[in-house]
Amino acid sequence: MEPSKAPESFLKPYNSTEQEPKILALWDESGYANPDVCIEKGVTTKDATAYSIVLPPPNVTGTLHMGHAAMLAIQDILIRYHRMRGDKTLWLPGTDHAAIATQSVVEKNLLKTEKKSRHDLGREEFLKRVEKFAQESHDTIVNQVRAMGSSVDWTREAYTLDAERNLAVRTAFKMMHDAGLIYRGSRIVNWDPKMQTTVSDEEIEYVEQKDPFYYFKYGPFTIGTVRPETKFGDKYVVMHPDDARYKKYKHGEKLELEWINGPITATVIKDEAAEMETGSGVMTITPAHSGIDFEIAQRHGLDVEQIIDERGILLPIAGEFAGEHIKKARPAVVEKLKAKGLIVKVDENYVHNVATNSRGGGTIEPQIKEQWFVAVDKEFAIPHSEIPGIPTGSKTTLKKLMQTSVESGAIKIMPERFEKVYYNWIDNLRPWCISRQIWYGHRIPVWYCLNCKHTAVNAEVKSTWFFVRHGETDANKKRVVQGHTDIPLNEEGKVQARLAGERLKNQDIGLIISSDLGRCKETASIISEATGAETIFDADLRERFFGEAEGLTYEESRERFNPFGSYDKAEGNIETLRDLEERVYKAFANHKKNHGHKNVVIVSHGGSIRWLMRRIKNMTFEETNSHPPMSNAEVLSLDVLKSPCEKCGNDLFEQDPDTLDTWFSSGLWTFSTLGWPYFAQSATKGRPGSENDFANYHPTDVLETGYDILFFWIARMILMTGFCLGQVPFRNVYLHGLVRDGQGRKMSKSLGNIIDPLTMVEKYGADAARLSLIIGAAPGNDVKLSEDRVRGYKHFANKVWNIARFVLENSAGADTELNAEDSKLIAEAHAIAKEVSEYIDTFRLDLAADAVYHFVWHRFADEIIEASKPVLKEGDAAARASKQKMLYEILVISLKLLHPFMPFVTEAIWQQLPQKDSELLMVSKWPII
């Protein structure tokens, strides 16, 4: 038997597990995912057309799912295609900090493993835990993205919470604030009592639930509710102005009626929000806890009374039920209404949707809260605009920017049917609540003057001063007044001090200033070990001198001397609070004058810090006295700003404790990743280097993602880019469908039908996994995926391998002349290349993949190769040589056409070809240029 001419690797079947790591290493070593390297090595010309995609950043909360795999496959097809077409191609990767989701995961883990809350750790230590989790998740995601064969440029990787994105966030916030579009105000928001934070409308998940639906007598009317425990403040009865049943009732009419806690006066309100066709057509409203009810109250200037607090506890308006949780109170409220004869009927099988936080799982309780909002309907003058229909300098709104960007054709959404959905969402858009009461994320870039409460936006911090109470002593534990008595830390106190040191060790501390009493000196010493900072001691930072009260219990000292009863006087030889404050403030002011340029830690006593803060924060005596005492080793911080308060000249400020909605930072993604605002002015079009990306690659060409994220993210990017740049963020929006199981069901843990993309890659290869997500998946349509489907495409990878082996076994010289028949077959392959190109250019990747799949398997393998075998075996030399050259050329064309869809097996084969136009297939020339 004649030995095979094919390379030795073809003597065995294609092994994806063996080949894929080698190919990844080849791609990495080449650097060709970086467009600047492509120019440097001459595979792309300097003046080539730019083509860019910014990867929708996966959340750092876990691993990639099949939806992510579909996204990666689609984008990699577009990128590889355009790179081979000779375009200057950039695919920029990154990850999203996903604030609420990530914090929720870490909090759950913390509670499960250590039985602690974030408050037990403190902000700094908790954030360290979150960042560690996020980094581990990030590393996993990067490996998964690589495993899918994604040719992203890792040298340009970004993170929504890194320093560059933080600058972009602060810059955009200030721009919008200065334009009057960001404001702080009280509106109804989605409140999650479980996570104790606001939640955006788009992050609400509705869960179907069965609850009793109650019908009550409300004077002459019948009203219905599933939540009678919220109805204590209902004193307005709303009906549609056109409802003939209630024609005799006038708007504003007063009615006396019996309600939960006795007689009330109700007012008739005529409003079109009342639905005549639903129930009795009459409803009462709870404006403080319902978005619709709040809007009705706003329209008519009605009273708004809070019924439930932030934890879901009933307030004093609930009378005898005050202090109870709403879930516990419900049956008791129903019993009281029943006893009063106010229940008409109960539907025990009422099924309704309950709003929950999709990130944390808590049931949403709308609350009126003071938050930061973006005004989407407020007019502003746009300083620069490249958006058709919105001239530079014209008056516009954020809503209009979002609408016009698509209506004008500057952005094309595919499939087109989603444009209507997009417009409908914009029409109903309310002010965007951008503040969150969580710790992980971009802190609101607003500082409050501690003297006059004036605000500074995006201020520059000169230094941060930290105030630490000493760790615990036995006297603390026994509740004994210490004063100037020198008592050491106990073991728990030393642990607390070490924890404080851990919180401070990454804060670039330049100096520690401590009280000279032992418990503070020990605490300062432990913090010094952690931070490496020098310590100095100051007796003026001592605790209040308690005179005759020292050694007494707290209760005894209050009973005998009432040491906190007066600011100016004190009995028992006790230092007055005024004198304590003056002493400590004078010491602080002196140190700030000498060390204000450094980050400083002051270690002192609970009372000393309390009354120092009274002076710094300009609080009243009563406010200071009622403030909860500091915990042992608790850390407070204040910022010294470079620019003093423009109102009072004070330079001590406190930053807003809230963080920004994740979608605020990810809304800047397409241009913050390209160098804005760092290189917004200096970036030069046509020059290589990441410092010129903003000029070279913005607007980006395609935003590709699942249709379920249209409003979460895409609309936010259009809003933020339109405002900050006067541009659109991308020219095309390509929406892929959801990946479902083989029966069309959504994948979920409860159904046990989740298909892990990495498992599929390991078992069948990345090429098979990719192709299974593309063929048959039209834009916007869900795709059914089963393991059998993936396995089927593994057979195709093997088929391509075997085709290559056969062709290479029958290879000929490059200068062979083709006969007419074989030239026609090559022309047919070029026609397929043209068809595939047209499909990709119009984003019908499913049809492109299907066309090349059928050409390679059914036309090339089943017909052309089979028809060639007799000639190769028995034909004359010229006919054989022509056939060999034809087969080789069609193989080359086929590999190029398949490469964007199946990069690994095609690159592995390419490395074995004797004649080729480039060292790597990923930068070879596309058959149709």
URWO-V235935 format. One record per backbone hydrogen bond with DSSP energy under -1.0 kcal/mol. CO is the residue of the C=O (numbers start at 1). NH is the residue of the N-H. If there is no record, write none. Layout:
co: {CO/CO}
nh: {NH/NH}
//
This chain:
co: {7/8/15/16/19/20/21/22/23/24/25/26/27/31/34/35/36/37/38/38/39/45/49/51/52/52/53/58/59/65/66/67/68/69/70/71/72/73/74/75/76/77/78/79/80/81/82/83/84/87/88/90/91/92/93/95/96/98/99/100/101/102/103/104/105/106/107/108/109/110/110/118/122/123/124/125/126/127/128/129/130/131/132/133/134/135/136/137/138/139/140/141/142/143/144/145/146/150/152/153/154/158/159/162/163/164/165/166/167/168/169/170/171/172/173/174/175/176/176/177/181/183/185/187/189/190/191/192/192/197/200/201/203/205/207/209/213/214/215/215/216/218/221/223/225/227/228/231/235/236/237/238/239/240/243/244/246/250/253/255/257/259/262/264/266/267/268/269/271/275/278/283/286/290/291/292/293/294/295/296/297/307/309/312/313/314/315/316/318/319/321/324/325/326/329/330/331/332/333/334/335/336/337/338/342/345/347/350/352/354/355/356/357/362/367/369/371/372/373/374/376/380/382/387/391/394/396/397/398/399/400/401/403/404/405/406/412/414/415/416/418/419/420/421/422/423/424/426/432/434/436/442/444/445/446/447/448/449/454/456/460/463/464/465/466/467/468/470/472/473/474/475/476/479/481/482/490/491/492/493/494/495/496/497/498/499/500/501/504/511/512/513/514/517/517/518/519/520/521/522/523/524/525/526/527/528/534/536/538/539/545/546/547/549/552/553/554/555/556/557/562/567/572/576/577/578/579/580/581/582/583/584/585/586/587/588/589/590/591/592/595/599/599/600/601/602/603/604/605/606/607/608/609/610/611/612/613/614/620/621/622/631/634/636/638/639/640/640/645/650/651/652/653/654/658/659/661/662/663/665/666/668/668/669/671/675/677/679/684/689/690/692/693/700/701/703/705/706/707/709/709/710/713/714/715/716/717/718/719/720/721/721/721/726/729/731/732/733/734/735/736/738/740/741/745/748/756/757/758/759/760/761/765/766/767/768/770/771/774/778/783/786/787/788/789/790/791/793/794/795/796/797/798/799/800/801/802/803/804/805/808/819/820/821/822/823/824/825/826/827/828/829/830/831/832/833/834/835/836/837/838/839/840/844/845/846/847/848/849/850/851/852/853/854/854/855/856/857/859/860/863/864/865/868/869/870/871/876/877/878/879/880/881/882/883/884/885/886/887/888/889/890/891/892/893/894/895/898/898/902/903/904/905/906/907/909/910/920/921}
nh: {10/11/19/20/23/24/25/26/27/28/29/30/31/34/38/39/40/41/43/44/42/48/88/90/701/702/92/96/61/69/70/71/72/73/74/75/76/77/78/79/80/81/82/83/84/85/87/86/926/89/51/53/153/55/158/160/60/102/103/104/105/106/107/108/109/110/111/112/113/114/116/122/126/127/128/129/130/131/132/133/134/135/136/137/138/139/140/141/142/143/144/145/146/147/148/150/149/152/154/156/157/95/162/166/167/168/169/170/171/172/173/174/175/176/177/178/179/181/182/180/375/373/371/369/367/199/365/196/197/192/203/204/358/356/354/352/347/225/344/345/223/221/218/216/214/230/231/234/267/285/269/283/271/243/246/247/249/253/268/266/264/262/259/257/255/237/252/239/274/278/281/238/289/294/295/296/297/298/299/300/302/315/312/326/309/323/318/319/321/322/324/314/329/330/333/334/335/336/337/338/339/340/342/341/217/215/213/211/209/207/364/205/361/357/189/187/185/434/183/432/399/396/393/390/394/382/380/401/402/403/404/405/407/408/411/409/733/735/418/419/422/423/424/425/426/427/428/429/374/661/659/660/446/458/656/456/654/453/449/447/642/640/600/638/602/636/604/633/490/477/478/480/479/554/551/485/494/495/496/497/498/499/500/501/502/503/504/505/507/601/536/603/538/520/521/522/523/524/525/526/527/528/529/530/531/532/512/514/541/542/575/549/550/552/481/557/558/559/560/561/565/578/548/580/581/582/583/584/585/586/587/588/589/590/591/592/593/594/595/596/598/510/511/466/513/468/515/470/609/610/611/612/613/614/615/616/617/619/624/625/626/634/469/467/465/653/462/463/649/645/641/450/639/448/444/436/664/666/667/668/669/671/672/673/676/679/680/683/687/692/693/696/697/731/732/734/736/709/710/713/714/715/717/718/719/720/721/722/723/724/725/726/727/386/700/412/703/414/705/780/707/783/785/744/741/753/760/761/762/763/764/765/769/770/771/772/773/775/777/781/740/790/791/792/793/794/795/797/798/799/800/801/802/803/804/805/806/807/808/809/811/823/824/825/826/827/828/829/830/831/832/833/834/835/836/837/838/839/840/841/842/844/843/848/849/850/851/852/853/854/855/856/857/858/859/860/861/862/864/865/867/868/869/872/873/874/875/880/881/882/883/884/885/886/887/888/889/890/891/892/893/894/895/896/897/898/899/901/902/906/907/908/909/910/911/912/913/923/924}
//
